[in-house]
Amino acid sequence: MAKKVIFDKKNILVIGGAGFIGSHLCDELVKTSKVICVDNFCGSSEKNIDHLLSNPDFAFINHDASIPIDLEALPELKKFRVPFQGIQEIYNLACPTSPKHFLENRIKTLIANSLLIKNVLDWTVKYEAKLVHFSSSVVYGLRANDSGAAIMKEDFVGLVNHVSPRSSYDEGKRFAETMVVNYRDFYNIDAKIIRVFRTYGPRMELNDDQMIPDFVNNALDGNDLVIFGDQNFSSSFCYVSDVVDAAVKLMDSTIKEPLNIGSDVDVKLSDIAQMIITETKSQSKITYENGKLFMTQLCLPDIYRARNDLGWMPVVTLKNGLKKTIFDLQAHKRLRVIG
């Protein structure tokens, strides 16, 4: 296939672009490129991209990417001249991630980590595009409660139970990486893998069994902030803009191996809960209950390679990130009440 002519700006395809991280990525990419967002709102929301719909350099396609589609035949993309220019970059973030609806989305999760990634890779091959595939820290396995702050390097092969109730996501993410690596080697494509650790920020869903949004929601309502574990439950949290920055840098890099992106600072959930109570001036208390399937202690990332090879490190402090997140969730909560 001959190289396509780029008329003025790159065409970038973002699969899962209406999600939490995906929408922030679209915000960044559309500043300099033409962005095609494909999403079917399984775990994402139209409100995340409403502000982009009037941008002439942004197009939204409501479609399940596990089903093949001819991008060149879509009238919505006529202005992007895909038959002539093709697609230069692809970011794949499509996968259900809602903890609350995890069990009912198990089959959709399996499909996202198999059929969908195949379609994404076929687009990558067809257009000779560059690809950044969003994987997850779950490929390393879970952190045992008594194991301390396990720091994982990218060369650790992982310990995952492939028949556990979480397997559609945990083992699914591992298989998706296998798809990417084999397509890359067989077709000689420029495909990269970003392993994202726990991320937070504006546009996270309320009432979705996610720690920080649930803490904020309960603090605003004066309810208890429930930690599903004991007083030693800890994790790391990276602000969403830092993750987006890493993904864009990775796309422009020559790195081939999977790359950890996240915060390497271990923080107790009780400390985060107290910071939220203080910031919201709430009278809420912190309580503890038994753990949940998708609310577990995960490993921490070794980010030496991200620092050394990519020139990346998280720059948004937890305090500032929480302030921005609380402000957004508070505004969203108010709009829901008014609506």
Residue, then its C-alpha position, 0 to 999 in steps of 0.5 A: m500500500a502506497k503512503k497516503v498524502i496528509f493534506d493538513k493534519k493527521n487523521i487519528l482514530v480513537i476507539g473508546g474515545a467517549g470513555f473517561i480516559g478516551s475523552h481526555l485523550c480526544d481533547e488533547l489530540v484535537k488541538t493539532s489533529k483530526v480526530i475520529c472517535v468510535d464508541n458505542f457507549c458501553g461504559s462511556s457517556e455522550k456527555n464526555i464528548d458533547h463539547l467536541l461535537s461542534n469542532p470541525d476537526f472532530a467526528f463521532i461514530n456510534h459503533d461497536a468496534s467489534i463489528p467490522i466497518d468501512l471507515e471510507a464509506l461513512p458520510e460523517l468522515k467525508k471531510f476527513r478524506v479517509p480514502f485519500q489520506g487514510i489513518q495515521e494513528i490509532y489509539n485503542l481504549a475500548c473495553p468495559t471497565s465498570p466495576k458495578h456492571f462487571l459481571e453482566n459485561r463479561i461477554k462484552t469484555l471478552i469480545a473487546n479483548s479479542l474480536l475488537i482488537k483484531n479489527v483495530l489491528d486490521w485497520t492498523v495494517k490496512y492504513e499502515a498506521k501507528l497504534v497505541h493499545f491501552s492495556s492494564s496493570v491487571v496483566y501482572g496479577l493482583r497484589a496479595n494483602d500480605s505482600g506489601a507494595a509489590i513493584m512490577k517491572e515490565d518484564f514480569v510475566g504475571l500471575v493471573n487466574h485465567v478461570s477466575p470470576r475476573s478472568s474476562y478482564d484480567e486474562g483478556k487484557r493479556f490475550a489482547e497484548t498477545m494479539v498486538v505483539n503477534y500482529r506487530d511482528f508478523y505484519n511489521i507494524d508500529a504497535k505499542i502497548i501502554r500498561v495503565f495503572r489506577t487512574y482518576g480525574p474528571r469525568m469518572e462515573l458516579n455510583d459505579d463502585q469506583m473508589i474516588p468517585d464513591f468517596v466524593n459522592n458520599a462525602l457530599d451527601g454526608n454518608d460514610l466513606v466505605i473502604f472495602g478492605d481493612q485499614n492497610f488497603s492501599s493503592s496508587f493513583c495517577y491523574v488522567s492528564d498524566v496518562v494522556d501525556a504518556a500515551v501521546k509521547l509513546m505514540d511518537s517514540t520508538i519504544k517497542e516493549p510494553l510500558n508501565i504508566g502510573s504513579d509509583v507512590d503507594v497511598k492508603l485509601s484511608d488517607i485519600a478518604q480523609m483528604i476528600i472529607t477535608e476538601t469537601k468540608s464533610q462530616s462523613k466518617i470512614t468505615y470498612e467492609n469486606g472486599k469486592l471482586f473489582m475493588t482489590q489491591l493492585c501492584l505498583p508500577d516500576i516506572y524507570r523505563a517511562r522516566n528514562d526512555l520516554g522522558w515521562m513522569p507523573v506531575v499532578t500531585l494527589k492533592n491537586g488532582l483530587k481538588k480538580t476531580i472533586f470540583d468536576l464530580q460536584a458540578h456533575k452531581r449538581l447537574r443531575v439533581i437539577g435535571 
